[in-house]
Amino acid sequence: MKVSEADILIVPGYTNSGEHHWQTRWQNRLSTARRVEQAEWSKPVREDWVQRMIEEVNASTKPVVIVAHSLGVPTALHAIPEFRKPVAGAFLVAPPEVTNSNIRPKHLMTFGPYPETALPFPSITIASRNDPFGSYEHAEEMAKAWGSMLVDAGEAGHINAESGHGPWPEGGMVFAQFLSKLKA
C-alpha cells in the first residue's frame, strides 16, 4: 500500500504530541495523514476519546492505517467494534500499562483493561525496555494477544520527543516497510 492509498490516522496519547514529536513530524510529511483531535488532551475521558476515534475512522474515504502512540493505543483498540470502514493496519507504539495502579495520572487507568483478542487487521507493536509508562513484558503479552508483530526498540524510554525520538527515522523505516506490505 502507498501513502496515497490510505487515510493515515495519527492517534496521540495523553497531552497530545507536540511539534517535535515524531507523530507530528510524520503527519506533516505524509500527504494523507490527519490527527484524531480530542476536545480535552490533559483530562482524557475514555468514552469521548473512543467516540472521536470511531468518528474519524468512519469518516474515512480510503482504507485506514492507524498510527497510535501511548494512550492512543487503548483509544484505538477500544473503538474497533464500532468501525464501519476498513482498517488496513495499525502501528502501535509504546502502549502504556493502563491497569497498573502506579500509572500517573490515575485517571489514565479508565482506559484499561485492553481487549485481549486478535485484532481484525495486521499490526505492529513497538515497545521500549525502559518505558516509564509500561513494561516491555506487558507490551509483549499484549502483542501476543492481539496477534501483533512485536518490535523491540531497546532502551528508548517512552518513544517520544522527551526521550530523544523527535524525527525517529528508525520508526519511519519500520512504518514504511509495514505500510508497503498492507493491502489497499
C-alpha positions in Angstrom: 0.0 0.0 0.0 1.2 3.5 -0.8 0.6 6.6 1.4 -1.8 7.9 -1.2 -4.0 4.8 -1.0 -4.7 5.2 2.8 -6.2 7.5 5.3 -3.4 7.6 7.9 -4.9 8.4 11.3 -2.4 9.8 13.8 -3.7 9.0 17.3 -1.7 10.8 20.0 -1.8 10.0 23.7 -2.2 12.0 26.9 -1.4 15.7 26.4 -1.2 15.3 22.6 2.0 15.1 20.5 3.9 18.4 20.4 5.6 19.9 17.4 8.9 18.0 17.9 7.2 14.6 18.4 7.6 12.0 15.7 3.8 11.8 15.2 3.5 15.5 14.4 6.5 15.2 12.0 5.0 12.2 10.3 1.6 14.0 10.0 3.3 17.0 8.4 5.3 14.7 6.0 2.6 12.2 5.0 0.1 13.7 2.5 -2.9 11.6 3.6 -2.3 11.8 7.4 -4.6 13.5 9.8 -4.7 13.7 13.6 -7.6 12.4 15.6 -8.2 15.6 17.6 -9.5 15.4 21.1 -11.5 18.1 22.9 -9.5 17.6 26.1 -5.9 16.4 25.9 -4.9 16.8 29.5 -8.0 15.3 31.1 -8.8 12.4 28.8 -12.2 10.7 29.1 -12.2 7.2 27.6 -15.7 7.4 26.1 -15.0 10.8 24.5 -11.7 9.7 23.1 -13.0 6.4 21.7 -16.0 8.2 20.2 -13.7 10.6 18.3 -11.7 7.7 17.1 -14.8 6.0 15.8 -15.9 9.2 14.0 -12.6 9.6 12.3 -12.4 6.0 11.1 -16.0 6.0 9.9 -15.5 9.3 8.0 -12.6 7.9 6.0 -12.8 7.5 2.3 -9.8 5.2 1.9 -8.6 2.2 4.0 -7.4 3.4 7.3 -3.9 2.9 8.8 -3.8 3.7 12.5 -0.6 5.3 13.9 -1.2 5.3 17.7 1.2 6.3 20.5 0.8 5.8 24.2 -2.8 6.4 25.4 -3.8 6.5 21.7 -3.2 2.7 21.6 -6.1 1.8 24.0 -8.2 4.5 22.5 -7.9 2.9 19.0 -8.3 -0.7 20.3 -11.5 0.1 22.3 -13.0 1.7 19.2 -12.6 -1.3 16.9 -16.0 -2.9 17.4 -17.7 0.3 16.1 -15.5 0.8 12.9 -17.7 0.7 9.8 -14.9 1.4 7.3 -12.0 -0.8 6.5 -8.8 -0.6 8.6 -5.8 -1.9 6.7 -3.4 -2.0 9.7 -2.3 -0.5 12.9 1.2 0.8 14.1 1.0 0.8 17.9 3.8 2.5 19.8 4.6 2.5 23.5 1.4 1.0 24.8 1.0 2.1 28.5 0.0 -0.3 31.2 -3.4 1.2 31.9 -4.3 -1.3 34.5 -1.1 -0.6 36.6 -2.2 1.2 39.8 1.1 3.1 39.8 0.3 4.9 36.5 0.1 8.7 36.8 -2.2 10.5 36.4 -4.5 7.9 37.9 -7.5 8.6 35.6 -5.5 7.0 32.8 -6.5 3.7 34.3 -10.0 4.3 33.0 -8.6 3.3 29.6 -8.0 -0.2 30.7 -8.1 -3.0 30.5 -7.0 -3.7 26.9 -9.0 -6.0 24.8 -7.0 -9.3 24.7 -8.3 -10.7 21.4 -6.7 -10.9 18.0 -7.0 -7.7 16.0 -9.0 -8.0 12.8 -6.2 -6.4 10.8 -2.3 -6.6 10.6 -0.5 -4.7 13.3 3.0 -3.9 14.7 3.6 -3.1 18.4 6.8 -1.2 19.2 7.9 -1.3 22.8 10.8 0.0 24.8 12.7 -1.9 27.5 12.7 1.2 29.8 9.4 2.9 29.2 8.2 4.6 32.4 4.6 4.0 31.4 4.7 0.3 30.5 7.0 -2.6 30.9 8.3 -4.5 27.9 6.9 -7.7 29.3 3.4 -6.2 29.3 3.7 -5.0 25.7 5.0 -8.4 24.7 2.0 -10.1 26.4 -0.5 -7.7 24.7 1.1 -8.0 21.3 0.8 -11.8 21.5 -2.9 -11.5 22.5 -3.5 -9.0 19.6 -1.6 -11.2 17.0 0.7 -8.2 16.6 4.3 -8.3 15.5 6.4 -7.1 18.3 9.4 -4.8 17.7 11.9 -4.3 20.5 13.0 -0.7 20.5 15.7 -1.3 23.1 16.1 1.3 25.8 14.1 4.0 24.1 12.1 5.5 27.0 8.5 6.4 26.0 9.5 6.8 22.4 8.6 10.4 22.3 10.4 13.8 21.9 11.4 13.8 25.6 13.2 10.5 25.1 15.0 11.8 22.0 12.6 10.5 19.4 11.6 13.6 17.6 12.3 12.6 14.0 12.6 8.9 14.9 14.0 7.7 11.5 14.2 4.1 12.7 10.4 4.1 13.4 9.8 5.7 10.0 11.7 2.9 8.3 9.7 0.2 10.1 6.4 2.1 9.3 7.3 2.4 5.6 8.1 -1.4 5.5 4.8 -2.2 7.3 2.8 0.1 5.0 4.3 -1.5 1.9 3.0 -4.9 3.0 -0.6 -3.8 3.6 -3.3 -4.4 1.0 -5.2 -1.4 -0.4 
